[in-house]
Amino acid sequence: MVAVQLYAMEWGTESLCKLLNKALKSDRQDERNPWLPYLQLFRAGVERLPSFKG
């Protein structure tokens, strides 16, 4: 869950979500690969969130 919270936090101009999204949009695999462990934690956190009905 901490990985999800970090993604949502605002850190000014260089927030985690902006850095991650920039890397994921890159055509270069060497820019995306360092994020794989974080993405695994993020996915595990998202899977633990309760279902939203609204």
Buried (B, 14 or more C-beta within 10 A) or exposed (E): EEBBEBBEEEEEEEBBEEEBEEBEEEEEEEEBEEBEEBBEBBEEBEEEEEEEEE
